[in-house]
Amino acid sequence: MRARIITAAATAVLMTFSAAACVADWVYVGERADGRAQVYIDAKSLEREGNVIWAWVKWNYPVPQQGEGFSYQSKRGREGFNCATQQKAIRSMTYFEEANLGRNVTFRMDQPMQWLEVAPETIAEAELKFVCEHAPKTGAKKVLWRPVPG
């Protein structure tokens, strides 16, 4: 009986720590110049793969946006940043009907990556700056894909 209680307690503690480790740490990095979107990066998701740093990026819009055949008020993407070349690329994007990655997914896409130059004084530059300043410098293992944070 005592062994079962200890096992149950240990399992509860491990589940608590595992759940806490999966929670995203969304950090505000800025908003578009026109005020139509706020951008956040999950600080826990930063991973280095050679010269590229991968991050989950969240966009929130104050009013619903119109996509091709769907509407959304937030989106989350897996984005890559190259600090040396000042470029970024989007690997995938998921669109949500509600703000803050609300419960209804309206559209999901994976796309071929196209590396684009980051223009100065844009929200993309704020993203790049945050990622380059906060990413692990060395030693991160190669990661092909991670589960989407909540």
Stockholm file with secondary structure:
# STOCKHOLM 1.0

chainA/1-150         MRARIITAAATAVLMTFSAAACVADWVYVGERADGRAQVYIDAKSLEREGNVIWAWVKWNYPVPQQGEGFSYQSKRGREGFNCATQQKAIRSMTYFEEANLGRNVTFRMDQPMQWLEVAPETIAEAELKFVCEHAPKTGAKKVLWRPVPG
#=GR chainA/1-150 SS CHHHHHHHHHHHHHHHHHHHHHSCCEEEEEECTTSSCEEEEEGGGCEEETTEEEEEEEEEEEEEEECSSCEEEEEEEEEEEETTTTEEEEEEEEEESSTTTCSCEEEEEECCCCCEECCTTSHHHHHHHHHHHHSCCSCCCCCSCCCCCC
#=GC SS_cons         CHHHHHHHHHHHHHHHHHHHHHSCCEEEEEECTTSSCEEEEEGGGCEEETTEEEEEEEEEEEEEEECSSCEEEEEEEEEEEETTTTEEEEEEEEEESSTTTCSCEEEEEECCCCCEECCTTSHHHHHHHHHHHHSCCSCCCCCSCCCCCC
//
